[in-house]
Amino acid sequence: MAHVGKPLNKDYKFVELINPIFKKSDRKLEANITVKYLDTVTNMTQLSQYQLILKKTADNWMIESGI
């Protein structure tokens, strides 16, 4: 997993998920996700990539690591 940096403290608006890739193993799910945001100050697009490990609980998927 990549090191997670400090928050940017910017006013980003979520736009969409771009081509998420999921791999399932037992009760865990690895998710490679690119998220598209709009910087509301500059009106520029910001893309952020995340690698998450999700774990199935009783009724939900919870982030186990990656943030």
Secondary structure, DSSP 4 states (H G I P E B T S, - for coil): -PPP-------EEEEEEEEEEEEEETTEEEEEEEEEEEETTTTEEEEEEEEEEEEE-SSSEEEEE--
